[in-house]
Amino acid sequence: MFRFTWQLVRRNIKPLILIVSFLTFIWLIIDTAHRPEFVRHASKHSFRFGNNANEPAEHWFERTLEQFLELLELDSNVTADESRSSFEPLNCPRSNTLFTAFTGSTLEESLWHYFSLVAIQNSIRTTSEEYQAQVMLTNGTSVELRTLFESLPFDVIRMNIIWCYNFPDMDILNSDTAIQIDKGVKQLFILNNQAKRFEEILKVPWEQQTQFFRLRAEAENTAQNVLGDIRQRSKLYGDEEDVKNLQFVGLHIREDDELPYEYYYRAMTFHRKMHDTGTLMFVAICENPKSAVCSTLDVQSERVEVIAEHDELDVDFALLKFCNHSILSSELDIFPALLRGSGNVVVYGEPNDRSRYAIKLASFKDNWYNIV
């Protein structure tokens, strides 16, 4: 019996091997397909809605949706069904394309978002008359920007507006994400927290965008009066002709800037060489006029006026904007220099977290210079 079985196996060994191999192959496919690490989840920018939220993937969609709504400062406790029940298509904006941004954590981040959104809208408008883009801001960003600007031309985004643009199919934009606008399709684009749209920002003539950056009349008057008083005092340094042709270089020195005095000294020397046909007066706005750097500048007899910070941020912002030239100390100083649109701008050229964006702008913009 054993011999008979052995002979039978030897005669049919190859078919048996093929059958076992085939069954093993089928088992491996089934086992692999049901492993969680091989199950494909939806993109984090795609959501589904409905009453069946028992599956883990559905709970994952809801959590991500809540996070995005919180970043837009919208009520994450409002469910999709509740929101859609109050949704009225007739109240939707006419534009098929809406751009907004997550709320920033700092004034600098809000300014980058605002400049980026204005630049994107400007780029779309100049590229094609067929497409129009609408811009809205979160409430937090709007409040932050109003510490500098008296009025903003963009409305605050609301939950009912979100559903006009099919929020689940939104596009998240980083600094270099390509923007693809589809004809006849409702699209929502949201700038990510760290997004800075340099490509679009560099193309904008910011000195012409006054409708987006209106300062308080009181802030502008105060800044102009400060420069007027300095101009009068400058008569002590030269004749009437020098005073008439006087130009101002603005700089803002804060306690946490931590830039060496040598940088400011070299920057001032550079400005004098670049403006050898007239007289320069340096206006140093100091958070602490008694700090080491500001005290050293104050004792210089080289036409340096050290003044204390104003209580209102927009006054110092206007002061830097109205100066003819700039020496940048921090990321916040980039924006009045951009809005002025003229004059020489000196940037601290040693790469760090506060200077890297100014250095990047200086590598593209005329009359912006890196100095270490």
C-alpha positions as CSV (number, residue, x, y, z in Angstrom):
1,M,0.0,0.0,0.0
2,F,2.8,2.4,0.9
3,R,4.7,1.5,-2.3
4,F,1.6,2.1,-4.4
5,T,1.0,5.5,-2.8
6,W,4.6,6.5,-3.3
7,Q,4.5,5.5,-7.0
8,L,1.2,7.5,-7.4
9,V,2.8,10.6,-5.9
10,R,5.9,10.2,-8.1
11,R,3.9,10.0,-11.2
12,N,1.7,13.0,-10.4
13,I,4.3,15.2,-8.5
14,K,4.3,18.0,-11.1
15,P,0.5,18.5,-11.3
16,L,0.3,18.5,-7.5
17,I,3.0,21.1,-7.2
18,L,1.2,23.3,-9.7
19,I,-2.1,23.0,-7.9
20,V,-0.5,23.8,-4.5
21,S,1.3,26.8,-5.9
22,F,-1.8,28.1,-7.5
23,L,-3.8,27.8,-4.3
24,T,-1.0,29.5,-2.3
25,F,-0.9,32.3,-4.8
26,I,-4.7,32.9,-4.5
27,W,-4.5,32.9,-0.7
28,L,-1.7,35.5,-0.7
29,I,-3.7,37.8,-3.0
30,I,-6.7,37.6,-0.7
31,D,-4.7,38.1,2.5
32,T,-2.7,41.1,1.1
33,A,-5.8,42.9,-0.2
34,H,-7.4,42.8,3.2
35,R,-4.4,44.1,5.2
36,P,-5.0,47.7,6.4
37,E,-1.6,49.0,5.2
38,F,-2.6,48.2,1.6
39,V,-6.1,49.7,1.8
40,R,-6.2,53.0,-0.2
41,H,-7.7,55.9,1.8
42,A,-9.1,59.1,0.2
43,S,-7.0,62.2,-0.2
44,K,-7.0,64.5,2.8
45,H,-8.6,67.2,0.6
46,S,-11.5,65.0,-0.4
47,F,-14.5,64.4,1.8
48,R,-17.8,62.5,1.6
49,F,-20.9,63.2,3.5
50,G,-24.0,61.2,4.5
51,N,-25.7,59.4,7.3
52,N,-23.5,56.4,7.3
53,A,-20.5,57.4,9.3
54,N,-19.8,54.1,11.0
55,E,-16.7,53.2,9.0
56,P,-13.3,54.4,10.3
57,A,-12.6,56.3,7.1
58,E,-15.8,58.3,7.5
59,H,-14.8,59.4,11.0
60,W,-11.4,60.3,9.6
61,F,-13.1,62.6,7.0
62,E,-15.1,64.3,9.7
63,R,-12.1,65.0,11.9
64,T,-10.2,66.5,9.0
65,L,-13.2,68.6,8.0
66,E,-13.5,69.9,11.5
67,Q,-9.8,70.9,11.6
68,F,-10.1,72.8,8.3
69,L,-13.3,74.6,9.5
70,E,-11.5,75.6,12.7
71,L,-8.6,77.0,10.6
72,L,-11.2,79.1,8.7
73,E,-12.7,80.1,12.1
74,L,-16.0,78.5,11.2
75,D,-18.3,76.5,13.5
76,S,-17.1,72.9,13.4
77,N,-20.1,71.9,15.5
78,V,-22.4,72.6,12.6
79,T,-22.9,69.4,10.7
80,A,-23.0,69.2,6.9
81,D,-26.8,68.5,6.9
82,E,-27.5,71.4,9.2
83,S,-25.4,73.8,7.1
84,R,-26.9,72.7,3.9
85,S,-30.4,73.0,5.2
86,S,-29.8,76.8,5.5
87,F,-27.9,77.0,2.2
88,E,-29.5,79.3,-0.4
89,P,-27.9,79.2,-3.9
90,L,-29.3,82.6,-4.7
91,N,-27.0,84.1,-2.1
92,C,-23.9,82.7,-3.6
93,P,-21.3,85.0,-5.1
94,R,-21.3,85.4,-8.9
95,S,-17.7,84.4,-9.2
96,N,-17.0,80.7,-9.8
97,T,-13.6,80.9,-8.1
98,L,-13.0,81.8,-4.5
99,F,-9.7,82.3,-2.7
100,T,-9.2,82.5,1.0
101,A,-6.6,81.5,3.6
102,F,-6.4,79.8,6.9
103,T,-6.1,82.2,9.8
104,G,-2.5,83.1,10.6
105,S,-1.0,83.0,14.0
106,T,1.0,86.2,13.7
107,L,0.6,89.6,12.0
108,E,3.4,88.7,9.6
109,E,1.6,85.5,8.5
110,S,-1.7,87.5,8.0
111,L,0.2,90.0,5.9
112,W,1.8,87.3,3.7
113,H,-1.6,85.8,3.2
114,Y,-3.2,89.2,2.3
115,F,-0.4,90.1,-0.1
116,S,-0.6,86.6,-1.7
117,L,-4.3,86.8,-2.1
118,V,-4.2,90.3,-3.7
119,A,-1.3,89.1,-6.0
120,I,-3.3,86.0,-7.1
121,Q,-6.4,88.0,-7.9
122,N,-4.2,90.5,-9.8
123,S,-2.5,87.7,-11.7
124,I,-5.8,86.1,-12.7
125,R,-7.3,89.5,-13.8
126,T,-4.3,90.4,-15.9
127,T,-3.9,87.0,-17.4
128,S,-7.5,86.5,-18.7
129,E,-10.6,88.6,-18.8
130,E,-12.7,85.4,-19.0
131,Y,-12.0,84.4,-15.4
132,Q,-12.7,86.4,-12.3
133,A,-11.7,85.4,-8.8
134,Q,-13.2,86.5,-5.5
135,V,-11.2,86.8,-2.3
136,M,-12.5,86.5,1.3
137,L,-10.7,86.6,4.6
138,T,-11.3,84.8,7.9
139,N,-12.5,87.0,10.8
140,G,-9.2,86.6,12.6
141,T,-7.1,87.7,9.6
142,S,-9.4,90.7,9.1
143,V,-9.1,91.8,12.7
144,E,-5.4,91.4,12.6
145,L,-5.0,93.4,9.4
146,R,-7.2,96.2,10.7
147,T,-4.5,97.1,13.2
148,L,-2.6,98.5,10.2
149,F,-5.3,99.2,7.5
150,E,-8.4,101.3,8.1
151,S,-10.6,99.4,5.6
152,L,-10.4,96.1,3.7
153,P,-12.1,95.5,0.4
154,F,-12.7,91.8,1.1
155,D,-15.6,90.3,3.0
156,V,-15.3,87.8,5.9
157,I,-16.0,84.2,4.8
158,R,-19.0,82.5,6.2
159,M,-20.3,78.9,6.4
160,N,-23.1,79.4,3.9
161,I,-20.5,80.7,1.4
162,I,-18.4,77.6,1.9
163,W,-21.1,75.4,0.5
164,C,-21.4,77.5,-2.6
165,Y,-18.0,76.2,-3.6
166,N,-18.3,72.6,-2.5
167,F,-15.9,72.7,0.4
168,P,-15.1,69.0,0.3
169,D,-13.5,69.4,-3.1
170,M,-11.3,72.4,-2.0
171,D,-7.7,72.9,-3.2
172,I,-5.0,73.7,-0.6
173,L,-2.4,76.0,-1.9
174,N,1.2,76.0,-0.7
175,S,3.8,78.6,-1.8
176,D,4.5,76.9,-5.1
177,T,1.3,74.9,-5.8
178,A,0.1,75.4,-9.4
179,I,-3.4,77.0,-9.6
180,Q,-5.7,75.3,-12.2
181,I,-8.9,77.1,-12.8
182,D,-11.6,75.1,-14.6
183,K,-14.1,77.0,-16.7
184,G,-17.7,76.8,-15.4
185,V,-16.8,75.0,-12.2
186,K,-17.2,76.2,-8.7
187,Q,-13.8,76.1,-7.1
188,L,-12.5,76.9,-3.6
189,F,-8.8,77.6,-3.1
190,I,-7.3,78.0,0.5
191,L,-3.8,79.2,1.2
192,N,-2.0,77.0,3.7
193,N,-0.6,78.5,6.9
194,Q,2.9,79.0,5.7
195,A,2.1,79.9,2.1
196,K,3.8,82.8,0.5
197,R,3.1,83.2,-3.2
198,F,6.4,84.9,-4.2
199,E,5.9,84.3,-7.9
200,E,2.7,86.3,-8.0
201,I,3.9,88.9,-5.4
202,L,6.9,89.8,-7.5
203,K,4.8,90.6,-10.5
204,V,2.6,93.2,-8.7
205,P,3.3,97.0,-8.8
206,W,2.4,97.4,-5.1
207,E,2.6,101.2,-5.1
208,Q,-0.5,101.1,-7.4
209,Q,-2.6,98.9,-5.1
210,T,-3.7,101.7,-2.8
211,Q,-7.3,100.4,-2.6
212,F,-6.1,97.4,-0.7
213,F,-3.9,99.2,1.8
214,R,-5.7,102.3,3.1
215,L,-4.1,103.7,6.3
216,R,-5.9,105.8,8.8
217,A,-5.7,109.5,8.0
218,E,-4.5,110.2,11.6
219,A,-1.7,107.7,11.2
220,E,-0.6,109.2,7.9
221,N,-0.7,112.7,9.3
222,T,1.3,111.8,12.4
223,A,4.0,110.1,10.3
224,Q,4.2,113.1,7.9
225,N,4.5,115.5,10.9
226,V,7.3,113.4,12.3
227,L,9.2,113.6,9.0
228,G,8.4,117.3,8.7
229,D,9.9,118.0,12.2
230,I,13.0,116.0,11.3
231,R,13.3,118.0,8.1
232,Q,13.2,121.3,10.0
233,R,15.9,120.1,12.5
234,S,18.0,119.0,9.5
235,K,18.7,122.6,8.8
236,L,21.3,122.4,11.5
237,Y,23.3,120.0,9.3
238,G,23.3,121.9,6.0
239,D,22.1,124.7,3.9
240,E,18.6,125.3,2.5
241,E,19.4,123.4,-0.7
242,D,20.4,120.3,1.3
243,V,17.2,120.5,3.2
244,K,15.1,120.8,0.1
245,N,16.7,117.7,-1.5
246,L,16.7,115.7,1.8
247,Q,15.7,112.0,1.6
248,F,14.9,109.7,4.5
249,V,16.0,106.2,5.3
250,G,13.7,104.3,7.6
251,L,14.6,101.5,10.0
252,H,12.7,99.9,12.9
253,I,14.8,98.3,15.6
254,R,13.0,95.9,18.0
255,E,14.2,94.3,21.2
256,D,14.1,90.8,19.7
257,D,15.7,91.6,16.4
258,E,19.1,90.6,17.7
259,L,21.0,92.1,14.7
260,P,24.5,93.5,15.4
261,Y,25.2,97.2,15.3
262,E,27.7,96.5,12.5
263,Y,24.9,95.6,10.1
264,Y,23.2,99.0,10.6
265,Y,26.5,100.8,10.3
266,R,27.4,99.0,7.0
267,A,23.8,99.5,5.7
268,M,24.0,103.3,6.4
269,T,27.4,103.5,4.7
270,F,26.0,101.7,1.7
271,H,23.0,104.1,1.5
272,R,25.3,107.1,1.6
273,K,27.4,105.7,-1.3
274,M,24.3,104.9,-3.3
275,H,23.0,108.5,-2.7
276,D,26.1,110.5,-3.1
277,T,24.3,113.4,-4.9
278,G,22.2,114.5,-2.0
279,T,21.6,114.5,1.8
280,L,20.3,111.5,3.7
281,M,18.7,111.5,7.1
282,F,18.3,108.1,8.9
283,V,15.1,107.7,11.0
284,A,15.5,104.9,13.5
285,I,12.3,103.8,15.2
286,C,13.3,102.0,18.4
287,E,11.2,99.8,20.6
288,N,13.7,100.7,23.3
289,P,15.7,103.9,22.5
290,K,18.1,103.0,25.3
291,S,19.1,99.6,23.9
292,A,22.7,99.1,22.9
293,V,22.2,99.5,19.2
294,C,19.8,102.5,19.4
295,S,22.0,104.2,22.0
296,T,25.0,103.8,19.8
297,L,23.1,105.2,16.8
298,D,21.9,108.1,18.9
299,V,25.3,109.4,19.7
300,Q,26.4,109.4,16.1
301,S,26.8,112.8,14.6
302,E,25.9,111.4,11.1
303,R,22.4,112.6,10.7
304,V,20.6,109.8,12.6
305,E,17.3,110.6,14.4
306,V,16.3,108.0,17.0
307,I,12.6,108.1,17.9
308,A,10.5,105.8,20.2
309,E,7.9,103.5,18.8
310,H,4.4,104.8,18.7
311,D,1.5,103.2,20.5
312,E,-0.3,102.5,17.2
313,L,1.3,100.0,14.8
314,D,0.0,101.8,11.8
315,V,1.9,105.1,12.6
316,D,5.3,103.3,12.4
317,F,4.1,101.4,9.4
318,A,3.2,104.7,7.6
319,L,6.5,106.2,8.7
320,L,8.5,103.4,7.1
321,K,6.4,103.6,4.0
322,F,6.8,107.4,3.6
323,C,10.6,107.2,4.0
324,N,12.5,107.2,0.6
325,H,14.6,104.2,1.4
326,S,14.8,101.3,4.0
327,I,17.0,99.2,6.2
328,L,15.1,96.0,7.1
329,S,15.4,94.6,10.6
330,S,12.6,92.1,10.6
331,E,10.1,90.3,8.4
332,L,7.4,92.9,9.2
333,D,9.5,95.6,7.6
334,I,9.2,94.0,4.2
335,F,5.6,95.2,3.6
336,P,6.0,99.0,3.9
337,A,9.0,98.7,1.6
338,L,7.0,96.7,-1.0
339,L,4.1,99.2,-0.8
340,R,6.4,102.2,-1.4
341,G,7.7,100.6,-4.6
342,S,10.8,102.8,-5.0
343,G,14.1,103.6,-3.3
344,N,16.9,101.4,-2.1
345,V,16.2,98.6,0.4
346,V,19.0,96.9,2.4
347,V,18.4,93.4,3.8
348,Y,20.4,91.5,6.4
349,G,22.1,88.9,4.3
350,E,22.9,86.3,6.9
351,P,20.3,83.6,6.5
352,N,18.0,83.1,9.5
353,D,14.3,82.6,10.3
354,R,13.6,86.3,10.1
355,S,15.7,87.3,7.1
356,R,15.2,84.4,4.7
357,Y,12.1,85.9,3.0
358,A,13.7,89.3,2.6
359,I,16.8,87.7,1.2
360,K,14.6,85.8,-1.3
361,L,12.9,89.0,-2.4
362,A,16.3,90.8,-2.7
363,S,17.4,88.1,-5.1
364,F,14.7,89.1,-7.6
365,K,13.9,92.7,-7.0
366,D,15.9,95.6,-8.3
367,N,17.3,98.1,-5.7
368,W,17.1,95.4,-2.9
369,Y,20.5,94.5,-1.6
370,N,21.9,92.0,0.8
371,I,24.5,93.1,3.4
372,V,26.0,91.1,6.2
